[in-house]
């Protein structure tokens, strides 16, 4: 509910908000298929650090009220 309210406060339409959510969940769907083998190849420690960096990027993009940075944040949050 918080994320939807944030996007609505930024002035996005329901359709744009839906696209942001679908891209976030789609990102999880696509990258979730590969992250296990990626982790096996490069190691858990490096992948945990990479995850933290990507999630920080995702959180930082929430401070922008522009569509494309928010879309990038949803993609990186889905990884």
N, C-alpha and C positions, 0 to 999 in steps of 0.2 A: 504493500500500500504506500509506503514512503516514496519509493522510486516513481510510481505512477503520479503521485501528488507533486513530486518535484518537477517532472516533465510537464505536467499540466500547468504548474505555476510559471514555467518558462514560456508558456503560450503555445505549446504544440497541440495539434489536433489529435483526436482519438486514433485516427488512422496512422499518424506518424508515431505515436506512442506504441501502437500495436506493432509497427515495423521494428522499432527498437527492441521490443521484447522478443519478437520472433527471431531476429538476428542473434540476440544473446543466447537464446535456447538452441538455435541452429548451430551456433558456434560450439556450444557444449557437445552437441550431437556429433558434429564432424570431428572436432579435435579429440574428443573422448575416445574415439576409435583408435587413435594413433599414439596417445600420450603414454600408454603402458610400454610399448616397444621403444619409444623415444627415451623413456626413463631407463629402461634396461640397457640401452646403448650408451647413454651419456652419464648415467649415475644418478642416484637419488638426491645427493647433496646439491649438485649443479641444477637439477630440475626443480628442487624446492626453492632455490635462490631465484631461478628464472620465474617460477610461479609468483613469488613475492613481488618481484619487479613488475610483472604484468598486471598483478592485482592492484599494485600501487598506481599504475598508469590508469587502470579502470576507475579507481576512486578519485583520482585527480581530475579526470574528464567530467565528473559530475558537477564540477564548479563552473563549467562553460554552459552557456545557454544557446549554443549553436549545434545544429543537427549532426554534422559530420564528426566533430570531436566526441559527441555522445555515442555515435555509432561505433567509433573506434573503441571507446570504453566498453561498450557492450560485447564487442568481439574479443577484446583482451580479457574481459571478465569471464567470458565463456570458456577460455582456455584453462 
